């Protein structure tokens, strides 16, 4: 979380949560209170510190906030909030990620990959139903907690299928906002989003990341990174080879890197010539990429990502689709940690389409940085004097444990118990 610094009067110093932001020194430049000291610890070990500071003519101390709530605590708190905030079934997501990983592991075995793709499409057909009952989709996106851990094919990390799942969820979410009475199209968009990068499975990861990312013993062939631009065509061919012929699915896979201005790949299509499913996946893919860059420090918060996407409207993206994404998740998407105008800190729970600047917020710290217990919710109102001052952090994506399939004996045991 971005650290917030403020001046605290000595009379309140031992009542707030946080750490000393900078050294407190006397007129002779002797350090009285070093930076980094925890104020809760100070209450226990040096209750006389206030009197000592007063003797040196010091009336205020700069204090740096510490997170009043962690991402894990936020997820736990979601279950007790009234009215509740619906989330996508995590088991369905875990199974989808696991199955997608199996496709990558077996991409060179035609029979196995085709069977895997057909299984994945059956799973994907369930996602639109889940998406419809999940109005705050950013809270159901998955964070790549295992990006330094599990690998799929060669050096491909598990963040690869997680990215595809997230793009599928965002794509379906936007598609149903634009075409609420066309469920077959929404389902096709979900599947297109799911398989948009499947052509990349034929490349080792160092090619994905470009020159300089190869490991010892791996050589970048001149022009190899440009070959990666063929992945939309490879993906489309792979799906056709599996008897997938829906034009909306294939259009999403082939055209998700086309740009509204005509500068994209592989066909340099422009404007309305780009398939509508491809335009939707392009926006979803961009938003997801911005919030999931490989290096954590390079990743954007959700509010920064939506601002970047808005800025690329009419050059890269269809303005109608960008507006649909904005109206669905708001300027401060659910999961965004925000500072309010009255200095309290909270986390956005939900945004209403007609009230983008007035979301419901879970308050977790008061104006002095003290943790609120129990947490309370606040509905920001247009006519009120409380508003969001700035975004501090992003708790939108959830961490999911890898899916572990049941063994045959365990599955039989479960069936027996279920009767």
KADA-V316296 format. One record per backbone hydrogen bond with DSSP energy under -1.0 kcal/mol. CO is the residue of the C=O (numbers start at 1). NH is the residue of the N-H. If there is no record, write none. Layout:
co-><CO,CO>
nh-><NH,NH>
This chain:
co-><4,6,8,9,12,18,19,20,24,24,26,30,33,34,37,38,39,41,42,46,48,49,50,51,53,54,59,61,62,63,64,70,71,72,73,74,77,89,90,91,92,93,94,95,96,97,98,99,100,101,102,104,106,109,110,111,112,113,114,115,116,117,118,119,120,121,123,124,126,127,128,129,131,136,137,141,143,144,146,150,153,156,157,158,159,160,161,162,163,164,165,166,167,168,169,170,171,172,174,175,179,182,183,184,185,186,187,188,189,190,191,195,197,198,199,200,204,205,210,215,221,223,226,227,228,230,231,232,233,234,235,236,237,239,239,240,246,247,248,249,250,251,255,257,259,260,270,271,275,276,277,278,279,280,281,282,283,284,285,286,287,290,295,301,302,303,304,305,306,307,310,312,312,312,315,316,317,318,319,320,321,322,323,324,325,326,333,335,336,337,337,338,339,339,340,344,345,345,346,347,348,350,352,355,359,360,360,361,362,363,364,365,366,370,376,378,381,387,390,392,393,398,407,408,409,410,411,412,413,414>
nh-><65,63,61,12,15,39,64,36,32,33,29,26,24,37,20,42,43,45,46,49,52,53,54,55,58,57,10,8,21,6,19,74,75,76,77,78,80,93,94,95,96,97,98,99,100,101,102,103,104,105,106,107,109,113,114,115,116,117,118,119,120,121,122,123,124,125,126,127,130,131,132,133,134,139,140,398,145,147,149,158,156,152,160,162,163,164,165,166,167,168,169,170,171,172,173,174,175,176,178,179,182,186,187,188,189,190,191,192,193,194,195,198,200,201,202,203,207,209,213,218,224,227,229,230,231,234,235,236,237,238,239,240,241,242,244,243,250,251,252,253,254,255,258,265,262,271,273,274,279,280,281,282,283,284,285,286,287,288,289,290,291,300,298,305,306,307,308,309,310,311,313,315,316,317,261,260,314,322,323,324,325,326,327,328,329,330,336,395,348,392,393,346,389,390,343,340,364,365,338,362,335,360,355,358,380,349,350,378,347,376,372,345,369,366,363,361,384,341,339,2,337,143,411,412,413,414,415,416,417,418>
